[in-house]
Amino acid sequence: AIDPVLKQLRRCRVSGGIAHAFNGSRQQADEFIKLGFKLGFGGAMTFPRQVDVVERLVEDAKRAGAEVLTGGHRVANSSGLFYAPTILVNVNHSMSIMRDEVFGPVVCIQRVQTEEEALELANDSHIGLYGYVFGGNVAHARAVARNLIAGTVMVNDTLACYAFAEIPFGGLKQSGVGQLHGAEGLWAMCQQVTVNSPRPLPMLRRELWWFPYGRKLGEFF
């Protein structure tokens, strides 16, 4: 599965050979993801307008043929801006939800035929903060990760490297400017200043380009 997104895993490109492993996603989501304001629960969204964006993207995908495994709706009678954790399948690269930032509790699973197709689709994006590669062969997964265009690419893990202050964190394409953490993050908070002082040649009393200019200087050059 390959995905270049903003930290949270939202778009998965899965090869046909392992797609069956995602069949239990609905049951797992229903059993383990609970909404509320308690520790360990899925939290509410922040802005009402963003809930509208998520709802529009999901509804557009459904009209275009996407199937909802779980969720796909606002949570009624709740005290917060809750949108049900959503898993979409039968999605394709032409759908807005596969190309635009969702910023909501939605995961899209797209089946692909080859690793090359997954990379091509994942890199065909205007965003590139985080990417993920999951695979049983770690060495091969790392080789694939080197071809994913994102500021940070994780292998068989999610989010954890943001906590590693010694490595730089930053995005590519339209996913931000600059980096934080690591030496690069420290340099980003510095301003480089050039200090220059004249060092005339020993046989000269002043630099050659200082005023006034005489005929001998012109002849010298």
GUKEVO-624923 format. One record per residue (C-alpha): residue number from 1; residue in three letters; x, z, y. Coordinates in nm, 4 decimals. Layout:
# GUKEVO-624923
    i   aa        xx        zz        yy
  NUM  Ala         X         Z         Y
...
This chain:
# GUKEVO-624923
    i   aa        xx        zz        yy
    1  Ala    0.0000    0.0000    0.0000
    2  Ile    0.1446   -0.1014    0.3371
    3  Asp    0.0232    0.0056    0.6787
    4  Pro    0.1606   -0.0018    1.0382
    5  Val   -0.0598    0.2298    1.2474
    6  Leu   -0.0644    0.5275    1.4786
    7  Lys    0.0462    0.8064    1.2407
    8  Gln   -0.2833    0.8426    1.0520
    9  Leu   -0.3210    0.6092    0.7543
   10  Arg   -0.6064    0.3777    0.8500
   11  Arg   -0.5452    0.0340    0.7008
   12  Cys   -0.4270   -0.0081    0.3427
   13  Arg   -0.3181   -0.3352    0.1875
   14  Val   -0.3280   -0.2807   -0.1875
   15  Ser   -0.2113   -0.5223   -0.4559
   16  Gly   -0.4732   -0.6223   -0.7091
   17  Gly   -0.2811   -0.4612   -0.9936
   18  Ile   -0.3284   -0.1071   -0.8592
   19  Ala   -0.6516   -0.1490   -0.6634
   20  His   -0.8450    0.0199   -0.9431
   21  Ala   -0.6644    0.3448   -0.8591
   22  Phe   -0.8682    0.3631   -0.5372
   23  Asn   -1.2005    0.3654   -0.7189
   24  Gly   -1.2067    0.7448   -0.7017
   25  Ser   -1.1608    0.7543   -0.3256
   26  Arg   -1.5285    0.8198   -0.2594
   27  Gln   -1.5481    1.1179   -0.4918
   28  Gln   -1.2270    1.2656   -0.3544
   29  Ala   -1.3455    1.2256    0.0039
   30  Asp   -1.6822    1.3868   -0.0719
   31  Glu   -1.5214    1.6782   -0.2547
   32  Phe   -1.2260    1.7601   -0.0321
   33  Ile   -1.3154    1.6565    0.3223
   34  Lys   -1.5499    1.9020    0.4900
   35  Leu   -1.6402    1.8879    0.8569
   36  Gly   -1.6459    2.1833    1.0885
   37  Phe   -1.4494    2.3997    1.3285
   38  Lys   -1.2749    2.6117    1.0655
   39  Leu   -0.9096    2.5855    0.9644
   40  Gly   -0.8650    2.3153    0.7028
   41  Phe   -1.1873    2.1345    0.7925
   42  Gly   -1.2085    1.7873    0.9402
   43  Gly   -1.2512    1.8276    1.3131
   44  Ala   -1.4768    1.6631    1.5664
   45  Met   -1.3802    1.3686    1.7821
   46  Thr   -1.2947    1.4309    2.1458
   47  Phe   -1.4741    1.1722    2.3602
   48  Pro   -1.8318    1.0482    2.3202
   49  Arg   -1.7205    0.6982    2.4151
   50  Gln   -1.4698    0.6924    2.1283
   51  Val   -1.7440    0.7781    1.8801
   52  Asp   -1.9250    0.4699    2.0119
   53  Val   -1.6106    0.2607    1.9526
   54  Val   -1.5753    0.3797    1.5925
   55  Glu   -1.9433    0.3198    1.5256
   56  Arg   -1.9234   -0.0323    1.6701
   57  Leu   -1.6166   -0.1255    1.4664
   58  Val   -1.7698    0.0031    1.1423
   59  Glu   -2.1017   -0.1712    1.2044
   60  Asp   -1.9231   -0.4981    1.2909
   61  Ala   -1.7252   -0.4742    0.9669
   62  Lys   -2.0423   -0.4097    0.7645
   63  Arg   -2.2115   -0.7144    0.9144
   64  Ala   -1.9035   -0.9191    0.8240
   65  Gly   -1.9217   -0.8129    0.4595
   66  Ala   -1.7385   -0.4812    0.4355
   67  Glu   -1.8711   -0.2251    0.1897
   68  Val   -1.8959    0.1450    0.2739
   69  Leu   -1.7760    0.3680   -0.0094
   70  Thr   -1.8506    0.6852    0.1800
   71  Gly   -1.9439    0.7847    0.5345
   72  Gly   -2.0055    0.5062    0.7826
   73  His   -2.2317    0.7027    1.0162
   74  Arg   -2.2471    0.9763    1.2748
   75  Val   -2.3168    1.3256    1.1484
   76  Ala   -2.6673    1.4179    1.2564
   77  Asn   -2.7681    1.7645    1.3733
   78  Ser   -2.4089    1.8752    1.4310
   79  Ser   -2.2744    2.0829    1.7169
   80  Gly   -1.9839    1.8453    1.7827
   81  Leu   -1.8883    1.4800    1.7996
   82  Phe   -1.8573    1.4345    1.4251
   83  Tyr   -1.8305    1.0979    1.2557
   84  Ala   -1.8435    1.1131    0.8767
   85  Pro   -1.5082    1.0397    0.7051
   86  Thr   -1.5400    0.6748    0.6129
   87  Ile   -1.3842    0.4488    0.3512
   88  Leu   -1.4401    0.0738    0.3778
   89  Val   -1.3567   -0.1860    0.1133
   90  Asn   -1.4009   -0.5637    0.0996
   91  Val   -1.2447   -0.5877    0.4431
   92  Asn   -1.0314   -0.8766    0.5642
   93  His   -0.7804   -0.9462    0.8392
   94  Ser   -1.0318   -1.1265    1.0606
   95  Met   -1.2340   -0.8092    1.1176
   96  Ser   -1.1756   -0.6167    1.4385
   97  Ile   -1.1457   -0.2914    1.2465
   98  Met   -0.8379   -0.4343    1.0706
   99  Arg   -0.6724   -0.5440    1.3944
  100  Asp   -0.7720   -0.2927    1.6634
  101  Glu   -0.6996    0.0770    1.6916
  102  Val   -0.9862    0.2817    1.5519
  103  Phe   -0.8858    0.6365    1.6551
  104  Gly   -1.1421    0.7816    1.4197
  105  Pro   -1.1834    0.9061    1.0596
  106  Val   -1.1904    0.5617    0.8973
  107  Val   -0.9744    0.4170    0.6198
  108  Cys   -0.9965    0.0480    0.5311
  109  Ile   -0.8737   -0.0772    0.1930
  110  Gln   -0.7910   -0.4470    0.1675
  111  Arg   -0.6960   -0.6046   -0.1637
  112  Val   -0.4069   -0.8520   -0.1516
  113  Gln   -0.2460   -1.0651   -0.4183
  114  Thr    0.1225   -1.0234   -0.3416
  115  Glu    0.3673   -0.7964   -0.1683
  116  Glu    0.4565   -1.0803    0.0692
  117  Glu    0.0929   -1.1170    0.1723
  118  Ala    0.0693   -0.7439    0.2392
  119  Leu    0.3779   -0.7539    0.4620
  120  Glu    0.2582   -1.0609    0.6501
  121  Leu   -0.0795   -0.9049    0.7254
  122  Ala    0.0671   -0.5681    0.8162
  123  Asn    0.3166   -0.7211    1.0600
  124  Asp    0.0550   -0.9482    1.2180
  125  Ser   -0.0456   -0.6752    1.4612
  126  His    0.0030   -0.5820    1.8248
  127  Ile    0.0617   -0.2185    1.7276
  128  Gly    0.3496   -0.0621    1.5391
  129  Leu    0.4039    0.3104    1.5719
  130  Tyr    0.3907    0.4267    1.2114
  131  Gly    0.3980    0.2388    0.8836
  132  Tyr    0.3749    0.3521    0.5236
  133  Val    0.4812    0.2085    0.1916
  134  Phe    0.3644    0.3625   -0.1342
  135  Gly    0.5010    0.2633   -0.4720
  136  Gly    0.6185    0.3990   -0.8038
  137  Asn    0.9647    0.2444   -0.7686
  138  Val    1.1104    0.4294   -0.4721
  139  Ala    1.4120    0.1990   -0.4352
  140  His    1.1845   -0.1043   -0.4213
  141  Ala    0.9460    0.0709   -0.1811
  142  Arg    1.2397    0.1436    0.0519
  143  Ala    1.3412   -0.2230    0.0375
  144  Val    0.9875   -0.3232    0.1344
  145  Ala    0.9835   -0.0652    0.4152
  146  Arg    1.2813   -0.2355    0.5821
  147  Asn    1.0630   -0.5424    0.6375
  148  Leu    0.7756   -0.3551    0.7984
  149  Ile    0.7778   -0.3817    1.1786
  150  Ala    0.7044   -0.0302    1.3030
  151  Gly    0.8911    0.2401    1.4893
  152  Thr    0.8837    0.4708    1.1866
  153  Val    0.8201    0.3721    0.8260
  154  Met    0.7630    0.6384    0.5622
  155  Val    0.7882    0.5925    0.1866
  156  Asn    0.5413    0.7801   -0.0358
  157  Asp    0.4547    1.0269    0.2402
  158  Thr    0.2623    1.0507    0.5667
  159  Leu    0.3177    1.2140    0.9053
  160  Ala    0.5919    1.4544    0.7932
  161  Cys    0.8820    1.2919    0.9755
  162  Tyr    0.7274    1.3669    1.3161
  163  Ala    0.8326    1.7276    1.2564
  164  Phe    1.1971    1.6289    1.2083
  165  Ala    1.3390    1.6801    1.5557
  166  Glu    1.6746    1.5297    1.4624
  167  Ile    1.5417    1.1741    1.4125
  168  Pro    1.3985    0.9513    1.6892
  169  Phe    1.0257    0.8875    1.7101
  170  Gly    0.8798    0.5938    1.8992
  171  Gly    0.6748    0.2783    1.8573
  172  Leu    0.7254   -0.0952    1.8675
  173  Lys    0.5141   -0.3708    2.0194
  174  Gln    0.2285   -0.2133    2.2216
  175  Ser    0.2656    0.1291    2.0629
  176  Gly    0.4416    0.3005    2.3474
  177  Val    0.7697    0.2776    2.5347
  178  Gly    1.0820    0.4790    2.4629
  179  Gln    1.1499    0.7478    2.2062
  180  Leu    1.1427    1.1229    2.1695
  181  His    1.3319    1.3524    1.9331
  182  Gly    1.6899    1.2929    1.8261
  183  Ala    1.9723    1.1967    2.0587
  184  Glu    1.7631    0.9042    2.1807
  185  Gly    1.4915    1.1418    2.2986
  186  Leu    1.7422    1.3502    2.4943
  187  Trp    1.8945    1.0442    2.6576
  188  Ala    1.5458    0.9323    2.7599
  189  Met    1.5215    1.2417    2.9818
  190  Cys    1.8555    1.1683    3.1482
  191  Gln    1.9456    0.9443    3.4373
  192  Gln    2.2753    0.7652    3.4092
  193  Val    2.4789    0.7560    3.7297
  194  Thr    2.7872    0.5445    3.7884
  195  Val    3.0572    0.7092    4.0025
  196  Asn    3.3315    0.4770    4.1208
  197  Ser    3.6382    0.5517    4.3342
  198  Pro    3.8952    0.2954    4.4555
  199  Arg    4.2274    0.2811    4.2772
  200  Pro    4.4550    0.0463    4.4783
  201  Leu    4.7556   -0.1072    4.3126
  202  Pro    5.0744    0.0942    4.3768
  203  Met    5.2256   -0.1752    4.6019
  204  Leu    4.9124   -0.1988    4.8193
  205  Arg    4.7889    0.0408    5.0821
  206  Arg    4.4265   -0.0648    5.0368
  207  Glu    4.2055   -0.2657    4.8072
  208  Leu    4.2344   -0.6417    4.8429
  209  Trp    3.8654   -0.6892    4.9298
  210  Trp    3.8539   -0.4332    5.2104
  211  Phe    3.7895   -0.5486    5.5687
  212  Pro    3.9612   -0.6804    5.7774
  213  Tyr    4.0532   -0.9983    5.5972
  214  Gly    4.3665   -1.1868    5.7071
  215  Arg    4.5047   -1.5322    5.6470
  216  Lys    4.7564   -1.4049    5.3913
  217  Leu    4.4758   -1.2588    5.1822
  218  Gly    4.2950   -1.5924    5.1874
  219  Glu    4.6108   -1.7720    5.0828
  220  Phe    4.6647   -1.5203    4.8036
  221  Phe    4.3322   -1.6132    4.6478
